[in-house]
Amino acid sequence: MGTYAAELATEPAPAGGPGPGVADAPPHRHGGDAAGTAGRPWIVGRVGGPEARLRLLCLPQAGGSTGSFAPWRLAMGLPGFELATVELPGRGVGSGETLPGTLEELADAVIDGVRDELDMPYALFGHSFGALLGHRIAVRVAERGLRPPSALVVSASRAPHAPVRKRVSHLDDAGLLAWLEGFGGFPPELSRYPAYLTYALRTVRRDLALVEEYRPAAAVPVDCPLHVFGGAEDPLVSAEQLELWRECAAGGFTSRLLPGGHDYLFTGAAAMTAALAATLL
């Protein structure tokens, strides 16, 4: 399954469409889903036990939701971690909320929503769109004087200060769908559900518009170790592009490619979670 709209839903899909979601994920092992300042859960599908030494706050790709990380829950390759997947506005239990107009505003909204989650050592993990959001959250956490992350882990994304190679958020549904299908980002069978397809593409487009407009004038370093992962066969983000993240590292920096394309972390969930454990613990 592709990494984008196919993994959106944590709510019932529009009539006539598929409805994957949190109900399909294994029950969490420790604690409840965390309600943030907005009065709704921001952490959905928590997995971990009392032995967890590090909380991993996970941010999905454009159009993604907490359901995107279902392969990680099934792989269960994160001993010592608490997996805490963040439900962003405009999808799932946050579907009634309006997505903020800028990535900066979204980062502050996420911090407000998960602030109570910063009560133990934690790392930020973001994939694609989520990588840029995670970087902004790490910057804002420091600016707001909150507990800093033990590490920022970014996956399959340009660095924030790097130019956008191709803008796609302006495309109509047919054009955006063709772009997604070009790298396996959308299973073609979902085209049989027009209502769901429209809903999914709308969410992807809104997220992509935020990151297309987000480009700081210069690299902004984060005050924690920075670890970069990517897919060795990713047609969207090259190893050279990933290397530009080094300019955002004030402390330690590592970079690693794993087999697979843009969705390598889900198609190879066991390898990815093992790599995270080796890097962070």
C-alpha positions in Angstrom: 0.0 0.0 0.0 1.3 3.5 -0.9 2.3 6.0 1.7 -0.1 8.8 0.9 -3.9 9.0 0.8 -4.4 5.2 1.1 -3.4 5.4 4.7 -5.4 8.5 5.6 -8.5 7.4 7.3 -8.9 7.1 11.0 -12.6 8.0 10.6 -15.3 6.3 8.6 -14.7 7.1 4.9 -17.4 8.8 2.8 -20.2 6.5 1.7 -19.0 4.0 -0.9 -15.4 4.1 0.1 -13.1 1.9 2.2 -12.7 2.7 5.9 -9.3 1.7 7.3 -8.5 3.3 10.6 -7.6 3.0 14.2 -10.1 0.3 14.7 -7.9 -1.9 12.4 -4.7 -1.3 14.5 -3.7 -3.5 17.5 -4.8 -2.1 20.8 -2.2 0.0 22.6 -0.4 -1.6 25.5 0.1 1.2 27.9 -1.8 4.3 28.8 -4.6 6.0 27.0 -4.9 8.0 23.9 -3.8 11.5 24.9 -6.3 14.4 24.8 -4.5 17.7 24.1 -5.4 21.2 24.7 -8.1 21.1 21.9 -10.0 18.5 24.0 -9.6 15.7 21.5 -7.0 12.9 21.3 -3.7 13.9 19.6 -2.1 10.6 20.2 -4.1 7.7 18.7 -3.0 4.1 18.6 -0.3 4.3 21.3 1.9 1.1 21.6 4.4 0.5 24.4 4.9 -0.8 27.9 6.1 0.5 31.3 9.6 -0.5 30.3 9.7 2.1 27.6 12.7 4.4 27.9 11.9 6.7 25.0 8.6 8.1 23.6 8.6 8.3 19.8 6.3 11.0 18.6 5.5 10.1 14.9 4.3 12.6 12.3 3.0 11.2 9.0 3.4 12.0 5.3 1.1 14.4 3.4 -2.4 13.2 3.7 -1.4 10.6 6.3 -2.8 9.8 9.7 -2.0 7.7 12.7 -3.1 4.7 10.6 0.0 5.2 8.4 2.1 3.7 11.1 0.1 0.5 11.3 2.9 -1.6 9.8 5.2 -0.4 12.6 2.7 -1.6 15.2 2.5 -5.0 13.5 6.3 -5.3 13.2 6.7 -4.6 16.9 10.4 -4.0 16.4 10.6 -1.2 18.9 11.6 -2.6 22.3 12.3 0.2 24.7 10.1 2.6 22.8 6.6 3.9 23.3 5.2 4.5 19.9 3.0 7.6 20.0 1.5 8.5 16.6 0.2 12.1 16.3 -3.2 12.7 14.7 -3.0 16.0 12.8 -5.9 18.4 12.2 -8.1 17.8 9.3 -8.2 13.9 9.5 -9.4 11.2 11.8 -10.5 12.4 15.2 -9.4 15.9 14.2 -11.4 15.9 10.9 -13.6 18.6 12.2 -10.7 21.0 12.6 -9.4 23.4 10.0 -5.8 22.7 9.0 -3.7 25.8 10.0 -2.7 28.0 7.1 1.1 27.7 7.5 3.5 25.0 8.6 4.6 27.3 11.4 1.1 27.5 12.8 0.6 23.8 12.5 3.8 23.1 14.5 2.5 25.3 17.3 -0.8 23.6 17.2 0.8 20.2 17.5 3.0 21.3 20.4 -0.1 22.6 22.2 -1.8 19.3 21.6 1.0 17.0 22.7 2.6 19.2 25.4 1.7 16.7 28.1 3.6 14.0 26.2 6.9 15.8 26.8 7.0 14.5 30.4 9.6 11.8 29.6 12.5 11.5 27.2 11.1 11.6 23.6 12.2 11.8 20.0 10.5 13.3 17.1 10.1 11.2 13.9 8.6 12.7 10.7 8.2 11.1 7.3 8.2 13.3 4.1 5.8 16.1 5.0 6.1 15.0 8.6 9.9 15.5 8.5 9.6 19.2 7.8 6.9 19.5 10.4 9.1 17.7 12.9 11.9 20.0 12.2 9.7 23.1 12.8 8.4 21.5 16.0 11.9 20.9 17.3 12.8 24.6 16.6 9.7 25.9 18.3 10.0 23.7 21.3 13.4 25.3 22.0 12.0 28.8 21.4 9.2 28.2 23.8 11.5 26.8 26.5 9.9 23.4 26.6 11.7 20.0 27.2 13.7 19.4 24.0 13.6 16.1 22.1 16.4 13.6 22.6 16.7 13.4 18.9 15.0 14.5 15.6 14.6 11.7 13.0 13.6 12.8 9.5 12.7 10.5 6.6 12.5 11.0 2.8 12.3 14.7 2.7 14.2 17.7 1.4 15.9 19.9 4.0 13.8 22.9 5.0 16.1 25.4 3.4 16.4 23.4 0.1 14.4 24.5 -2.9 11.1 22.7 -3.8 11.9 20.7 -6.9 8.4 20.3 -8.1 5.2 22.0 -7.0 2.1 19.7 -7.3 -0.5 21.1 -4.9 -2.0 23.3 -7.6 -2.8 20.2 -9.8 -6.4 19.1 -10.3 -7.4 15.7 -9.0 -6.4 13.9 -12.1 -3.0 15.5 -12.2 -2.3 15.0 -8.5 -3.5 11.3 -8.7 -1.1 10.8 -11.6 1.8 12.2 -9.7 1.0 10.0 -6.6 0.6 6.9 -8.8 4.0 7.7 -10.4 5.9 6.6 -7.3 3.4 4.1 -5.9 1.9 6.7 -3.5 -1.7 5.7 -4.2 -3.1 2.2 -4.8 -5.0 2.2 -8.1 -7.9 0.1 -6.7 -9.0 3.1 -4.6 -10.0 4.9 -7.8 -13.1 2.7 -7.6 -14.4 4.8 -4.7 -14.9 8.4 -6.1 -16.1 9.9 -2.8 -13.2 8.6 -0.9 -10.8 9.5 -3.6 -12.0 13.1 -3.6 -11.6 13.3 0.2 -8.2 11.7 0.2 -6.8 14.0 -2.5 -8.1 17.1 -0.8 -6.2 16.2 2.4 -3.0 15.4 0.5 -3.2 18.7 -1.5 -3.7 20.8 1.7 -0.7 19.2 3.3 1.5 19.6 0.2 0.6 23.3 -0.1 1.9 23.9 3.4 5.3 22.4 2.8 5.6 23.9 -0.7 5.4 27.3 0.9 7.7 26.5 3.8 11.3 27.4 3.1 13.3 29.3 5.7 15.9 31.6 4.2 18.7 29.6 5.8 19.3 26.3 7.5 17.9 26.4 11.1 19.9 24.0 13.4 18.1 22.0 16.0 19.5 21.6 19.5 19.5 17.8 19.5 21.1 15.0 17.4 19.6 14.8 13.9 19.2 11.4 12.2 18.2 11.1 8.5 16.8 8.1 6.8 15.7 7.5 3.2 14.9 4.9 0.6 17.7 3.8 -1.6 15.3 3.7 -4.6 13.2 6.7 -3.7 12.4 8.6 -6.9 11.4 11.7 -5.0 14.3 12.4 -2.6 17.9 11.5 -3.5 20.8 10.8 -1.2 22.3 14.2 -2.2 19.1 15.9 -1.1 19.1 14.1 2.3 22.7 15.2 2.9 21.5 18.8 3.0 19.9 18.1 6.4 23.5 18.1 7.8 23.3 21.9 7.8 20.4 21.7 10.3 22.4 19.7 12.8 24.0 21.6 15.6 24.9 18.3 17.4 25.3 14.7 16.2 24.3 13.8 12.7 23.8 10.4 10.9 22.4 9.5 7.5 21.3 6.1 6.3 19.6 4.6 3.3 17.4 1.5 3.6 16.1 -0.7 0.7 12.9 0.6 -0.9 11.2 3.6 -2.5 9.5 6.6 -0.9 7.5 4.3 1.3 10.5 2.1 2.4 9.7 2.6 6.1 6.4 0.9 5.7 7.2 -1.8 3.1 10.2 -2.6 5.2 8.8 -1.9 8.6 10.9 -4.5 10.5 14.2 -3.2 9.0 13.1 0.4 9.8 12.1 -0.2 13.3 15.3 -2.2 14.0 17.3 0.7 12.5 15.5 3.2 14.8 16.2 1.1 17.9 19.9 0.9 16.9 20.1 4.6 16.4 18.1 5.9 19.3 18.6 3.4 22.2 
